[in-house]
């Protein structure tokens, strides 16, 4: 059974937690499977009626799956532009599903997100189906297992377009075969500052992986954040592709940790200055463009990992990166914002959330101290006590 009454603002934030493996370096892991249905024109050739028929077939199939039981389904043309923007900022839909040339969502497009927020699918994007799993931290095997489970359930309900030689057929030839694209969003300031990043990126390109910026294909790298993913989908099994990504990214994580150690040993003053400048600007700025914010958050993230800062928490930085983007700011403001207004609102939001995080950590510290005093027989309420 699926729902169409879920609140957009409740979905897609579960990956922002900091409890996943290697979360000090890897923010998230995504696995995506491209699938098309037999008997229907592929999305790039399909008209509104074709897309509508695909959506109905998918709606019926999804409603009987265990993995997506209780999931929310939104037809994107029924959402407001701000709601669609929020979904894109949370990496739940692609830029292609934001709007067509007339400003409306493409006809027949939809998003399905599971009740636990980890698993979902896009309908009528570049392909009829884009199954996707998004987890916090470095978890390619876990993400693949969830994606495979959903794929198996849908495969017995929907006739996939498949060729015995070429595998799953997709709109873009580079996705044919497995249709699998696995990626990690990884933070590499150590390799950037030690000027080793180009060597590492050249190395991963030689073994069949590729990299993009924070916002996906064609985007610039900001905040020392890279998306590393498999480049080929044909000629290897899904398990082989996941194993390769896991192995190579594992080495990149080791390189990044080594680079951070080098920075602490050889340039501690430079690193501390970078970290504290970033903290000062974010804590006090009155206007903050989004790219500048993400670059400054990189400095704070590095400072936390090197234990130069005790606050804010990593989860707080992850939430700022998403919730301070323009769609979320407009949703909170209840109106459209021009660039200047958005920069001012963003700076206010960042100041407020950093202040709240400092206070939260401070309260926990005080409680811990008072609790320790009580356990040791000292004052439980913070007052001195003398014997009569």
Secondary structure, 3 states (H helix, E strand, C coil): CCECCCCHHHCCCHHHCCCCCCCCCEEEEEEEEEECECCCCCCCCCCHHHHHHHHHHHHHHHCCCCCCCCCEEEEHHHCCHHHHHHHHHCCCCCHHHCCCCCCCCCCCCEEEECCCCCEEEEECCCCCEEEEEEEECCCHHHHHHHHHHHHHHHHCCCCECEECCCEECCCCHHHCECCEEEEEEEECHHHHHCCCHHHHHHHHHHCCEEEEECCECCCCCCCCEEEEEECCCCCCCHHHHHHHHHHHHHHHHHHHHHHHHHHHHHCHHHHHHHHHHHHHHHHHCCCCCHHHHHHHHHHHHHHHHCCCCCCCCHHHHHHHHHHCCHHHHHHHHCCCCCHHHHHHHHHHHHHHHHHHHHHHHHHHHHHHHHHHHHHCCCCCCCCCCCCC
